[in-house]
């Protein structure tokens, strides 16, 4: 819930405030958390295939090219 906001409305203002008090988000949390994710795997972009992590690389690295799951299947060496 903290990063993506999933089920945000299921938590009261008081519950959210308690979490933020214990774990402050700081300024520009959204941009900074994405940058932190990028720093964690930008050196190994091939590991992001099939995960949401490739979304982060697309945002931060204009040279990154996503692999396409369907294209990999259709272009495999198997005849059928």
HTML snippet that shows the backbone in 3Dmol.js (N, CA, C, O; Angstrom):
<script src="https://3Dmol.org/build/3Dmol-min.js"></script>
<div id="view" style="width:600px;height:400px;position:relative"></div>
<script>
const pdb = `
ATOM      1  N   UNK A   1       0.832  -1.193   0.000  1.00  0.00           N
ATOM      2  CA  UNK A   1       0.000   0.000   0.000  1.00  0.00           C
ATOM      3  C   UNK A   1       0.872   1.251   0.000  1.00  0.00           C
ATOM      4  O   UNK A   1       0.515   2.262  -0.604  1.00  0.00           O
ATOM      5  N   UNK A   2       2.015   1.180   0.677  1.00  0.00           N
ATOM      6  CA  UNK A   2       2.854   2.373   0.808  1.00  0.00           C
ATOM      7  C   UNK A   2       3.354   2.875  -0.541  1.00  0.00           C
ATOM      8  O   UNK A   2       3.278   4.072  -0.817  1.00  0.00           O
ATOM      9  N   UNK A   3       3.857   1.993  -1.373  1.00  0.00           N
ATOM     10  CA  UNK A   3       4.455   2.435  -2.625  1.00  0.00           C
ATOM     11  C   UNK A   3       3.408   2.608  -3.723  1.00  0.00           C
ATOM     12  O   UNK A   3       3.391   3.637  -4.399  1.00  0.00           O
ATOM     13  N   UNK A   4       2.545   1.631  -3.909  1.00  0.00           N
ATOM     14  CA  UNK A   4       1.584   1.668  -5.008  1.00  0.00           C
ATOM     15  C   UNK A   4       0.246   2.306  -4.649  1.00  0.00           C
ATOM     16  O   UNK A   4      -0.501   2.708  -5.540  1.00  0.00           O
ATOM     17  N   UNK A   5      -0.061   2.401  -3.384  1.00  0.00           N
ATOM     18  CA  UNK A   5      -1.340   2.970  -2.975  1.00  0.00           C
ATOM     19  C   UNK A   5      -2.503   1.994  -3.079  1.00  0.00           C
ATOM     20  O   UNK A   5      -3.664   2.394  -2.990  1.00  0.00           O
ATOM     21  N   UNK A   6      -2.191   0.710  -3.269  1.00  0.00           N
ATOM     22  CA  UNK A   6      -3.255  -0.294  -3.363  1.00  0.00           C
ATOM     23  C   UNK A   6      -3.992  -0.358  -2.023  1.00  0.00           C
ATOM     24  O   UNK A   6      -3.372  -0.456  -0.964  1.00  0.00           O
ATOM     25  N   UNK A   7      -5.309  -0.303  -2.088  1.00  0.00           N
ATOM     26  CA  UNK A   7      -6.182  -0.322  -0.897  1.00  0.00           C
ATOM     27  C   UNK A   7      -5.979   0.879   0.021  1.00  0.00           C
ATOM     28  O   UNK A   7      -6.261   0.800   1.217  1.00  0.00           O
ATOM     29  N   UNK A   8      -5.501   1.969  -0.517  1.00  0.00           N
ATOM     30  CA  UNK A   8      -5.260   3.195   0.259  1.00  0.00           C
ATOM     31  C   UNK A   8      -6.474   3.567   1.096  1.00  0.00           C
ATOM     32  O   UNK A   8      -6.339   3.904   2.272  1.00  0.00           O
ATOM     33  N   UNK A   9      -7.654   3.508   0.497  1.00  0.00           N
ATOM     34  CA  UNK A   9      -8.877   3.928   1.192  1.00  0.00           C
ATOM     35  C   UNK A   9      -9.337   2.947   2.263  1.00  0.00           C
ATOM     36  O   UNK A   9     -10.229   3.275   3.045  1.00  0.00           O
ATOM     37  N   UNK A  10      -8.768   1.786   2.317  1.00  0.00           N
ATOM     38  CA  UNK A  10      -9.128   0.818   3.354  1.00  0.00           C
ATOM     39  C   UNK A  10      -8.470   1.143   4.690  1.00  0.00           C
ATOM     40  O   UNK A  10      -8.822   0.569   5.721  1.00  0.00           O
ATOM     41  N   UNK A  11      -7.505   2.075   4.664  1.00  0.00           N
ATOM     42  CA  UNK A  11      -6.815   2.482   5.883  1.00  0.00           C
ATOM     43  C   UNK A  11      -7.291   3.870   6.282  1.00  0.00           C
ATOM     44  O   UNK A  11      -7.508   4.737   5.435  1.00  0.00           O
ATOM     45  N   UNK A  12      -7.447   4.061   7.571  1.00  0.00           N
ATOM     46  CA  UNK A  12      -7.916   5.365   8.057  1.00  0.00           C
ATOM     47  C   UNK A  12      -6.794   6.393   7.960  1.00  0.00           C
ATOM     48  O   UNK A  12      -5.619   6.056   7.814  1.00  0.00           O
ATOM     49  N   UNK A  13      -7.200   7.662   8.048  1.00  0.00           N
ATOM     50  CA  UNK A  13      -6.196   8.738   8.067  1.00  0.00           C
ATOM     51  C   UNK A  13      -5.218   8.520   9.209  1.00  0.00           C
ATOM     52  O   UNK A  13      -4.016   8.738   9.054  1.00  0.00           O
ATOM     53  N   UNK A  14      -5.730   8.089  10.358  1.00  0.00           N
ATOM     54  CA  UNK A  14      -4.881   7.878  11.533  1.00  0.00           C
ATOM     55  C   UNK A  14      -3.880   6.738  11.292  1.00  0.00           C
ATOM     56  O   UNK A  14      -2.716   6.840  11.678  1.00  0.00           O
ATOM     57  N   UNK A  15      -4.335   5.667  10.659  1.00  0.00           N
ATOM     58  CA  UNK A  15      -3.425   4.554  10.365  1.00  0.00           C
ATOM     59  C   UNK A  15      -2.331   4.988   9.392  1.00  0.00           C
ATOM     60  O   UNK A  15      -1.158   4.670   9.589  1.00  0.00           O
ATOM     61  N   UNK A  16      -2.715   5.709   8.350  1.00  0.00           N
ATOM     62  CA  UNK A  16      -1.724   6.182   7.384  1.00  0.00           C
ATOM     63  C   UNK A  16      -0.745   7.141   8.045  1.00  0.00           C
ATOM     64  O   UNK A  16       0.457   7.080   7.785  1.00  0.00           O
ATOM     65  N   UNK A  17      -1.248   8.022   8.893  1.00  0.00           N
ATOM     66  CA  UNK A  17      -0.383   8.976   9.596  1.00  0.00           C
ATOM     67  C   UNK A  17       0.607   8.254  10.511  1.00  0.00           C
ATOM     68  O   UNK A  17       1.759   8.669  10.628  1.00  0.00           O
ATOM     69  N   UNK A  18       0.169   7.193  11.149  1.00  0.00           N
ATOM     70  CA  UNK A  18       1.055   6.424  12.033  1.00  0.00           C
ATOM     71  C   UNK A  18       2.183   5.764  11.235  1.00  0.00           C
ATOM     72  O   UNK A  18       3.334   5.739  11.671  1.00  0.00           O
ATOM     73  N   UNK A  19       1.841   5.239  10.078  1.00  0.00           N
ATOM     74  CA  UNK A  19       2.862   4.606   9.234  1.00  0.00           C
ATOM     75  C   UNK A  19       3.867   5.651   8.754  1.00  0.00           C
ATOM     76  O   UNK A  19       5.075   5.417   8.799  1.00  0.00           O
ATOM     77  N   UNK A  20       3.377   6.790   8.301  1.00  0.00           N
ATOM     78  CA  UNK A  20       4.271   7.840   7.808  1.00  0.00           C
ATOM     79  C   UNK A  20       5.125   8.406   8.947  1.00  0.00           C
ATOM     80  O   UNK A  20       6.277   8.778   8.726  1.00  0.00           O
ATOM     81  N   UNK A  21       4.579   8.472  10.144  1.00  0.00           N
ATOM     82  CA  UNK A  21       5.361   8.939  11.294  1.00  0.00           C
ATOM     83  C   UNK A  21       6.513   7.973  11.583  1.00  0.00           C
ATOM     84  O   UNK A  21       7.620   8.394  11.919  1.00  0.00           O
ATOM     85  N   UNK A  22       6.238   6.682  11.450  1.00  0.00           N
ATOM     86  CA  UNK A  22       7.269   5.672  11.702  1.00  0.00           C
ATOM     87  C   UNK A  22       8.243   5.550  10.531  1.00  0.00           C
ATOM     88  O   UNK A  22       9.423   5.257  10.725  1.00  0.00           O
ATOM     89  N   UNK A  23       7.747   5.774   9.326  1.00  0.00           N
ATOM     90  CA  UNK A  23       8.548   5.620   8.109  1.00  0.00           C
ATOM     91  C   UNK A  23       8.278   6.811   7.187  1.00  0.00           C
ATOM     92  O   UNK A  23       7.516   6.692   6.227  1.00  0.00           O
ATOM     93  N   UNK A  24       8.898   7.955   7.474  1.00  0.00           N
ATOM     94  CA  UNK A  24       8.621   9.167   6.693  1.00  0.00           C
ATOM     95  C   UNK A  24       8.891   8.969   5.196  1.00  0.00           C
ATOM     96  O   UNK A  24       9.866   8.334   4.795  1.00  0.00           O
ATOM     97  N   UNK A  25       8.010   9.525   4.405  1.00  0.00           N
ATOM     98  CA  UNK A  25       8.154   9.408   2.957  1.00  0.00           C
ATOM     99  C   UNK A  25       9.139  10.423   2.392  1.00  0.00           C
ATOM    100  O   UNK A  25       9.758  10.163   1.360  1.00  0.00           O
ATOM    101  N   UNK A  26       9.298  11.548   3.028  1.00  0.00           N
ATOM    102  CA  UNK A  26      10.220  12.561   2.534  1.00  0.00           C
ATOM    103  C   UNK A  26       9.664  13.270   1.309  1.00  0.00           C
ATOM    104  O   UNK A  26       8.572  12.967   0.829  1.00  0.00           O
ATOM    105  N   UNK A  27      10.438  14.212   0.824  1.00  0.00           N
ATOM    106  CA  UNK A  27      10.042  14.964  -0.370  1.00  0.00           C
ATOM    107  C   UNK A  27      10.253  14.125  -1.621  1.00  0.00           C
ATOM    108  O   UNK A  27      11.246  13.405  -1.731  1.00  0.00           O
ATOM    109  N   UNK A  28       9.344  14.213  -2.541  1.00  0.00           N
ATOM    110  CA  UNK A  28       9.458  13.538  -3.839  1.00  0.00           C
ATOM    111  C   UNK A  28       9.593  12.024  -3.699  1.00  0.00           C
ATOM    112  O   UNK A  28      10.347  11.397  -4.443  1.00  0.00           O
ATOM    113  N   UNK A  29       8.864  11.435  -2.749  1.00  0.00           N
ATOM    114  CA  UNK A  29       8.964  10.002  -2.484  1.00  0.00           C
ATOM    115  C   UNK A  29       8.727   9.178  -3.741  1.00  0.00           C
ATOM    116  O   UNK A  29       9.470   8.235  -4.015  1.00  0.00           O
ATOM    117  N   UNK A  30       7.705   9.525  -4.502  1.00  0.00           N
ATOM    118  CA  UNK A  30       7.352   8.714  -5.672  1.00  0.00           C
ATOM    119  C   UNK A  30       8.513   8.648  -6.662  1.00  0.00           C
ATOM    120  O   UNK A  30       8.885   7.564  -7.111  1.00  0.00           O
ATOM    121  N   UNK A  31       9.077   9.789  -7.000  1.00  0.00           N
ATOM    122  CA  UNK A  31      10.190   9.820  -7.936  1.00  0.00           C
ATOM    123  C   UNK A  31      11.427   9.140  -7.352  1.00  0.00           C
ATOM    124  O   UNK A  31      12.142   8.430  -8.059  1.00  0.00           O
ATOM    125  N   UNK A  32      11.674   9.357  -6.070  1.00  0.00           N
ATOM    126  CA  UNK A  32      12.863   8.794  -5.426  1.00  0.00           C
ATOM    127  C   UNK A  32      12.785   7.269  -5.299  1.00  0.00           C
ATOM    128  O   UNK A  32      13.804   6.594  -5.444  1.00  0.00           O
ATOM    129  N   UNK A  33      11.613   6.721  -5.033  1.00  0.00           N
ATOM    130  CA  UNK A  33      11.503   5.263  -4.912  1.00  0.00           C
ATOM    131  C   UNK A  33      11.714   4.613  -6.273  1.00  0.00           C
ATOM    132  O   UNK A  33      12.331   3.552  -6.366  1.00  0.00           O
ATOM    133  N   UNK A  34      11.208   5.240  -7.321  1.00  0.00           N
ATOM    134  CA  UNK A  34      11.433   4.704  -8.676  1.00  0.00           C
ATOM    135  C   UNK A  34      12.926   4.773  -9.009  1.00  0.00           C
ATOM    136  O   UNK A  34      13.475   3.833  -9.584  1.00  0.00           O
ATOM    137  N   UNK A  35      13.582   5.874  -8.654  1.00  0.00           N
ATOM    138  CA  UNK A  35      15.014   6.003  -8.889  1.00  0.00           C
ATOM    139  C   UNK A  35      15.789   4.931  -8.116  1.00  0.00           C
ATOM    140  O   UNK A  35      16.750   4.364  -8.635  1.00  0.00           O
ATOM    141  N   UNK A  36      15.377   4.657  -6.891  1.00  0.00           N
ATOM    142  CA  UNK A  36      16.040   3.623  -6.090  1.00  0.00           C
ATOM    143  C   UNK A  36      15.875   2.247  -6.730  1.00  0.00           C
ATOM    144  O   UNK A  36      16.824   1.463  -6.769  1.00  0.00           O
ATOM    145  N   UNK A  37      14.682   1.951  -7.229  1.00  0.00           N
ATOM    146  CA  UNK A  37      14.475   0.680  -7.933  1.00  0.00           C
ATOM    147  C   UNK A  37      15.418   0.599  -9.131  1.00  0.00           C
ATOM    148  O   UNK A  37      16.074  -0.421  -9.340  1.00  0.00           O
ATOM    149  N   UNK A  38      15.483   1.666  -9.910  1.00  0.00           N
ATOM    150  CA  UNK A  38      16.345   1.702 -11.088  1.00  0.00           C
ATOM    151  C   UNK A  38      17.799   1.432 -10.712  1.00  0.00           C
ATOM    152  O   UNK A  38      18.478   0.650 -11.378  1.00  0.00           O
ATOM    153  N   UNK A  39      18.268   2.064  -9.667  1.00  0.00           N
ATOM    154  CA  UNK A  39      19.656   1.869  -9.234  1.00  0.00           C
ATOM    155  C   UNK A  39      19.923   0.418  -8.864  1.00  0.00           C
ATOM    156  O   UNK A  39      21.043  -0.072  -9.011  1.00  0.00           O
ATOM    157  N   UNK A  40      18.893  -0.267  -8.385  1.00  0.00           N
ATOM    158  CA  UNK A  40      19.064  -1.650  -7.950  1.00  0.00           C
ATOM    159  C   UNK A  40      19.254  -2.654  -9.065  1.00  0.00           C
ATOM    160  O   UNK A  40      19.874  -3.697  -8.852  1.00  0.00           O
ATOM    161  N   UNK A  41      18.738  -2.369 -10.250  1.00  0.00           N
ATOM    162  CA  UNK A  41      18.858  -3.371 -11.314  1.00  0.00           C
ATOM    163  C   UNK A  41      19.249  -2.820 -12.679  1.00  0.00           C
ATOM    164  O   UNK A  41      19.181  -3.550 -13.668  1.00  0.00           O
ATOM    165  N   UNK A  42      19.651  -1.568 -12.762  1.00  0.00           N
ATOM    166  CA  UNK A  42      20.027  -1.027 -14.066  1.00  0.00           C
ATOM    167  C   UNK A  42      21.260  -1.719 -14.637  1.00  0.00           C
ATOM    168  O   UNK A  42      21.457  -1.728 -15.852  1.00  0.00           O
ATOM    169  N   UNK A  43      22.083  -2.295 -13.781  1.00  0.00           N
ATOM    170  CA  UNK A  43      23.284  -2.990 -14.235  1.00  0.00           C
ATOM    171  C   UNK A  43      22.990  -4.415 -14.721  1.00  0.00           C
ATOM    172  O   UNK A  43      23.874  -5.079 -15.260  1.00  0.00           O
ATOM    173  N   UNK A  44      21.756  -4.882 -14.531  1.00  0.00           N
ATOM    174  CA  UNK A  44      21.369  -6.221 -14.976  1.00  0.00           C
ATOM    175  C   UNK A  44      19.964  -6.187 -15.582  1.00  0.00           C
ATOM    176  O   UNK A  44      19.057  -6.854 -15.083  1.00  0.00           O
ATOM    177  N   UNK A  45      19.783  -5.414 -16.651  1.00  0.00           N
ATOM    178  CA  UNK A  45      18.446  -5.204 -17.216  1.00  0.00           C
ATOM    179  C   UNK A  45      17.752  -6.473 -17.682  1.00  0.00           C
ATOM    180  O   UNK A  45      16.523  -6.530 -17.710  1.00  0.00           O
ATOM    181  N   UNK A  46      18.523  -7.493 -18.048  1.00  0.00           N
ATOM    182  CA  UNK A  46      17.912  -8.738 -18.519  1.00  0.00           C
ATOM    183  C   UNK A  46      17.080  -9.421 -17.435  1.00  0.00           C
ATOM    184  O   UNK A  46      16.208 -10.232 -17.748  1.00  0.00           O
ATOM    185  N   UNK A  47      17.336  -9.108 -16.182  1.00  0.00           N
ATOM    186  CA  UNK A  47      16.577  -9.737 -15.091  1.00  0.00           C
ATOM    187  C   UNK A  47      15.186  -9.136 -14.926  1.00  0.00           C
ATOM    188  O   UNK A  47      14.371  -9.657 -14.165  1.00  0.00           O
ATOM    189  N   UNK A  48      14.914  -8.051 -15.630  1.00  0.00           N
ATOM    190  CA  UNK A  48      13.609  -7.400 -15.473  1.00  0.00           C
ATOM    191  C   UNK A  48      12.547  -7.970 -16.404  1.00  0.00           C
ATOM    192  O   UNK A  48      11.375  -7.608 -16.290  1.00  0.00           O
ATOM    193  N   UNK A  49      12.932  -8.856 -17.324  1.00  0.00           N
ATOM    194  CA  UNK A  49      11.977  -9.418 -18.278  1.00  0.00           C
ATOM    195  C   UNK A  49      10.823 -10.087 -17.542  1.00  0.00           C
ATOM    196  O   UNK A  49      11.031 -10.891 -16.634  1.00  0.00           O
ATOM    197  N   UNK A  50       9.609  -9.744 -17.948  1.00  0.00           N
ATOM    198  CA  UNK A  50       8.409 -10.351 -17.366  1.00  0.00           C
ATOM    199  C   UNK A  50       8.007  -9.790 -16.019  1.00  0.00           C
ATOM    200  O   UNK A  50       7.139 -10.346 -15.347  1.00  0.00           O
ATOM    201  N   UNK A  51       8.630  -8.692 -15.617  1.00  0.00           N
ATOM    202  CA  UNK A  51       8.285  -8.081 -14.329  1.00  0.00           C
ATOM    203  C   UNK A  51       7.917  -6.617 -14.549  1.00  0.00           C
ATOM    204  O   UNK A  51       8.121  -6.068 -15.632  1.00  0.00           O
ATOM    205  N   UNK A  52       7.381  -6.008 -13.527  1.00  0.00           N
ATOM    206  CA  UNK A  52       7.079  -4.577 -13.609  1.00  0.00           C
ATOM    207  C   UNK A  52       8.353  -3.744 -13.586  1.00  0.00           C
ATOM    208  O   UNK A  52       8.316  -2.547 -13.873  1.00  0.00           O
ATOM    209  N   UNK A  53       9.469  -4.361 -13.251  1.00  0.00           N
ATOM    210  CA  UNK A  53      10.725  -3.623 -13.181  1.00  0.00           C
ATOM    211  C   UNK A  53      11.156  -3.070 -14.524  1.00  0.00           C
ATOM    212  O   UNK A  53      11.873  -2.071 -14.579  1.00  0.00           O
ATOM    213  N   UNK A  54      10.729  -3.705 -15.616  1.00  0.00           N
ATOM    214  CA  UNK A  54      11.115  -3.141 -16.908  1.00  0.00           C
ATOM    215  C   UNK A  54      10.427  -1.801 -17.152  1.00  0.00           C
ATOM    216  O   UNK A  54      10.919  -0.996 -17.944  1.00  0.00           O
ATOM    217  N   UNK A  55       9.305  -1.548 -16.491  1.00  0.00           N
ATOM    218  CA  UNK A  55       8.671  -0.224 -16.562  1.00  0.00           C
ATOM    219  C   UNK A  55       9.616   0.851 -16.020  1.00  0.00           C
ATOM    220  O   UNK A  55       9.686   1.956 -16.559  1.00  0.00           O
ATOM    221  N   UNK A  56      10.339   0.517 -14.954  1.00  0.00           N
ATOM    222  CA  UNK A  56      11.282   1.464 -14.353  1.00  0.00           C
ATOM    223  C   UNK A  56      12.412   1.759 -15.329  1.00  0.00           C
ATOM    224  O   UNK A  56      12.794   2.916 -15.504  1.00  0.00           O
ATOM    225  N   UNK A  57      12.949   0.724 -15.964  1.00  0.00           N
ATOM    226  CA  UNK A  57      14.038   0.944 -16.916  1.00  0.00           C
ATOM    227  C   UNK A  57      13.570   1.758 -18.112  1.00  0.00           C
ATOM    228  O   UNK A  57      14.316   2.605 -18.605  1.00  0.00           O
ATOM    229  N   UNK A  58      12.362   1.525 -18.586  1.00  0.00           N
ATOM    230  CA  UNK A  58      11.826   2.312 -19.702  1.00  0.00           C
ATOM    231  C   UNK A  58      11.783   3.793 -19.329  1.00  0.00           C
ATOM    232  O   UNK A  58      12.084   4.655 -20.154  1.00  0.00           O
ATOM    233  N   UNK A  59      11.410   4.081 -18.089  1.00  0.00           N
ATOM    234  CA  UNK A  59      11.329   5.468 -17.635  1.00  0.00           C
ATOM    235  C   UNK A  59      12.705   6.118 -17.536  1.00  0.00           C
ATOM    236  O   UNK A  59      12.860   7.290 -17.881  1.00  0.00           O
ATOM    237  N   UNK A  60      13.703   5.374 -17.071  1.00  0.00           N
ATOM    238  CA  UNK A  60      15.012   5.957 -16.779  1.00  0.00           C
ATOM    239  C   UNK A  60      16.066   5.760 -17.858  1.00  0.00           C
ATOM    240  O   UNK A  60      17.064   6.481 -17.863  1.00  0.00           O
ATOM    241  N   UNK A  61      15.884   4.818 -18.766  1.00  0.00           N
ATOM    242  CA  UNK A  61      16.917   4.527 -19.752  1.00  0.00           C
ATOM    243  C   UNK A  61      16.310   4.485 -21.149  1.00  0.00           C
ATOM    244  O   UNK A  61      15.730   3.473 -21.542  1.00  0.00           O
ATOM    245  N   UNK A  62      16.437   5.572 -21.900  1.00  0.00           N
ATOM    246  CA  UNK A  62      15.822   5.620 -23.228  1.00  0.00           C
ATOM    247  C   UNK A  62      16.380   4.574 -24.193  1.00  0.00           C
ATOM    248  O   UNK A  62      15.750   4.284 -25.211  1.00  0.00           O
ATOM    249  N   UNK A  63      17.538   4.007 -23.897  1.00  0.00           N
ATOM    250  CA  UNK A  63      18.113   2.987 -24.782  1.00  0.00           C
ATOM    251  C   UNK A  63      17.619   1.577 -24.455  1.00  0.00           C
ATOM    252  O   UNK A  63      17.860   0.642 -25.219  1.00  0.00           O
ATOM    253  N   UNK A  64      16.928   1.422 -23.321  1.00  0.00           N
ATOM    254  CA  UNK A  64      16.438   0.098 -22.925  1.00  0.00           C
ATOM    255  C   UNK A  64      15.337  -0.360 -23.869  1.00  0.00           C
ATOM    256  O   UNK A  64      14.406   0.389 -24.166  1.00  0.00           O
ATOM    257  N   UNK A  65      15.451  -1.582 -24.331  1.00  0.00           N
ATOM    258  CA  UNK A  65      14.436  -2.174 -25.199  1.00  0.00           C
ATOM    259  C   UNK A  65      13.806  -3.360 -24.486  1.00  0.00           C
ATOM    260  O   UNK A  65      14.489  -4.309 -24.103  1.00  0.00           O
ATOM    261  N   UNK A  66      12.487  -3.290 -24.315  1.00  0.00           N
ATOM    262  CA  UNK A  66      11.765  -4.397 -23.690  1.00  0.00           C
ATOM    263  C   UNK A  66      11.820  -5.628 -24.578  1.00  0.00           C
ATOM    264  O   UNK A  66      11.798  -5.534 -25.805  1.00  0.00           O
ATOM    265  N   UNK A  67      11.891  -6.766 -23.943  1.00  0.00           N
ATOM    266  CA  UNK A  67      11.745  -8.021 -24.674  1.00  0.00           C
ATOM    267  C   UNK A  67      10.251  -8.332 -24.736  1.00  0.00           C
ATOM    268  O   UNK A  67       9.516  -8.078 -23.782  1.00  0.00           O
ATOM    269  N   UNK A  68       9.813  -8.880 -25.857  1.00  0.00           N
ATOM    270  CA  UNK A  68       8.403  -9.192 -26.030  1.00  0.00           C
ATOM    271  C   UNK A  68       8.198 -10.694 -25.907  1.00  0.00           C
ATOM    272  O   UNK A  68       8.708 -11.467 -26.718  1.00  0.00           O
ATOM    273  N   UNK A  69       7.457 -11.096 -24.901  1.00  0.00           N
ATOM    274  CA  UNK A  69       7.216 -12.501 -24.605  1.00  0.00           C
ATOM    275  C   UNK A  69       6.658 -13.250 -25.811  1.00  0.00           C
ATOM    276  O   UNK A  69       7.130 -14.340 -26.137  1.00  0.00           O
ATOM    277  N   UNK A  70       5.669 -12.682 -26.466  1.00  0.00           N
ATOM    278  CA  UNK A  70       5.043 -13.347 -27.615  1.00  0.00           C
ATOM    279  C   UNK A  70       6.017 -13.469 -28.785  1.00  0.00           C
ATOM    280  O   UNK A  70       6.048 -14.496 -29.462  1.00  0.00           O
ATOM    281  N   UNK A  71       6.799 -12.443 -29.020  1.00  0.00           N
ATOM    282  CA  UNK A  71       7.787 -12.500 -30.092  1.00  0.00           C
ATOM    283  C   UNK A  71       8.837 -13.575 -29.828  1.00  0.00           C
ATOM    284  O   UNK A  71       9.278 -14.257 -30.754  1.00  0.00           O
ATOM    285  N   UNK A  72       9.231 -13.724 -28.592  1.00  0.00           N
ATOM    286  CA  UNK A  72      10.206 -14.757 -28.238  1.00  0.00           C
ATOM    287  C   UNK A  72       9.643 -16.141 -28.550  1.00  0.00           C
ATOM    288  O   UNK A  72      10.341 -16.983 -29.115  1.00  0.00           O
ATOM    289  N   UNK A  73       8.392 -16.374 -28.188  1.00  0.00           N
ATOM    290  CA  UNK A  73       7.753 -17.658 -28.479  1.00  0.00           C
ATOM    291  C   UNK A  73       7.655 -17.875 -29.983  1.00  0.00           C
ATOM    292  O   UNK A  73       8.058 -18.918 -30.497  1.00  0.00           O
ATOM    293  N   UNK A  74       7.119 -16.888 -30.677  1.00  0.00           N
ATOM    294  CA  UNK A  74       6.875 -17.040 -32.120  1.00  0.00           C
ATOM    295  C   UNK A  74       8.169 -17.165 -32.906  1.00  0.00           C
ATOM    296  O   UNK A  74       8.162 -17.783 -33.970  1.00  0.00           O
ATOM    297  N   UNK A  75       9.272 -16.612 -32.438  1.00  0.00           N
ATOM    298  CA  UNK A  75      10.533 -16.647 -33.150  1.00  0.00           C
ATOM    299  C   UNK A  75      11.517 -17.679 -32.589  1.00  0.00           C
ATOM    300  O   UNK A  75      12.696 -17.671 -32.945  1.00  0.00           O
ATOM    301  N   UNK A  76      11.040 -18.553 -31.726  1.00  0.00           N
ATOM    302  CA  UNK A  76      11.934 -19.584 -31.183  1.00  0.00           C
ATOM    303  C   UNK A  76      12.317 -20.571 -32.275  1.00  0.00           C
ATOM    304  O   UNK A  76      11.677 -20.615 -33.326  1.00  0.00           O
ATOM    305  N   UNK A  77      13.344 -21.352 -32.038  1.00  0.00           N
ATOM    306  CA  UNK A  77      13.834 -22.312 -33.028  1.00  0.00           C
ATOM    307  C   UNK A  77      12.904 -23.499 -33.235  1.00  0.00           C
ATOM    308  O   UNK A  77      13.066 -24.252 -34.196  1.00  0.00           O
ATOM    309  N   UNK A  78      11.934 -23.675 -32.348  1.00  0.00           N
ATOM    310  CA  UNK A  78      10.996 -24.791 -32.492  1.00  0.00           C
ATOM    311  C   UNK A  78      10.109 -24.603 -33.725  1.00  0.00           C
ATOM    312  O   UNK A  78       9.593 -23.514 -33.975  1.00  0.00           O
ATOM    313  N   UNK A  79       9.941 -25.697 -34.496  1.00  0.00           N
ATOM    314  CA  UNK A  79       9.095 -25.596 -35.691  1.00  0.00           C
ATOM    315  C   UNK A  79       7.643 -25.383 -35.273  1.00  0.00           C
ATOM    316  O   UNK A  79       6.953 -24.550 -35.861  1.00  0.00           O
ATOM    317  N   UNK A  80       7.177 -26.103 -34.291  1.00  0.00           N
ATOM    318  CA  UNK A  80       5.818 -25.946 -33.743  1.00  0.00           C
ATOM    319  C   UNK A  80       5.767 -26.446 -32.350  1.00  0.00           C
ATOM    320  O   UNK A  80       4.712 -26.401 -31.716  1.00  0.00           O
TER     321      UNK A  80
END
`;
const viewer = $3Dmol.createViewer("view");
viewer.addModel(pdb, "pdb");
viewer.setStyle({}, {cartoon: {color: "spectrum"}});
viewer.zoomTo();
viewer.render();
</script>
